[in-house]
Amino acid sequence: MASAQQKRKPVFVPFTEKPFAGSVNFLSNRKGPIGQGATLLKVFMPYLVWNTVFDNTRVTSELGRRPVPFSHYSFPLLKFSREHNFEYNYQPWPATRGGSAA
């Protein structure tokens, strides 16, 4: 994403992980948007600090091809999200005949 935006790559500074995680844990106990944001960060922290690799063998066998690497669509997805204020217009599932879709 950095190269697509013509910006410098992020720099990982390992000694900041513990204080940052502590701050996130502390803030996640608060009410309101700050607590919600910190809780969301708690969920994504492992992906930010660990070199997580997923086995995509099943996806590859189901599709019959390799999935598109995240690096190919991450910047267009970020751009779309920013242009639409990180919202996506909800469209209800079409109703079935004689009842509701649920």
N, C-alpha and C positions, 0 to 999 in steps of 0.2 A: 504494500500500500504506500510505503514511503516513496518508492520510485515513481509510482503512478501520480502521486501528488507533488512530485519533484521536491521532496523534503528529505532531510537527513533521517537515517534509521534510528529507532529508539535505542537508548543505551540502558543496559541492565546493570544496576548497582546492587549487588547482593546484600550488602550490609543494611540496606534500607528495608529489606523484606520484613523483619521482625517488628520494627516500630510501626510500619504501615499496617501490617496484619493486626497488631494490637489496637491501633486507632480504628480500623474497620470493625473489629469485634466490639469495642467500646461503643461506637456510634450506632451499631446495628441494634442495640438495646433501646434506642430512643424512638419516640413516636414521630410520625410525620414523614415528610419527604427525605429528610436526612437519614433516618433510620431505614427507610425502604431502600434508598440508594446504597447504603452500607451493606444491607442484607444481600442485595443483588451482587455487590462486589465480593462478598463472602463466597457466593456460589462460583464466581468466575476466577477467584484467586488462584486455584490450582492451574488453570489454563494460562495464567499470566506468568507464573513463576516456575512451572515444570515444563519440560520439553515433552509434552504429552503426544503420543502417536497412537492412533487408533488402527486396529486391524480392519481393513475394508474388504477382506476376502469374500464375505457373504454378499456385500453390495456388488462387487465385481462379478461374482458368479450369477447373481440375479439379473443384472443389467446386460451381461455379456460384454462389458467394456469397463474400463477404469473410470471412476467418477472424475469430474472436472476438479482440479486442485482449487482450494479456497483462494489461493493467491490470484487466480484468473478472474474471479468474480467479486472479490471482497471490496475493491474500490468502487466499482459501479453500484454495489449494494449500499455502501456507505453514502455515496452521492445521492442515490434515490431516497434513502432514509432522511438525509438532511433536507433535501428539497421538499419532502412531505412531512416535515416536522416530526419525524420518527413515529408517524401514525399511518395506519392503513385503514381505509374505509371498510367497515364491516358490511358484508352483504349476507343476509340470512339465507340459510339453506332452503332450496325450493320445497314447498309443501308437497306432500304426497297426496294422491287422490284419496278423498274420504277421511282425511285426518291430518294430524300434524307430522312434521318430519322427525320428531323425537320419539 
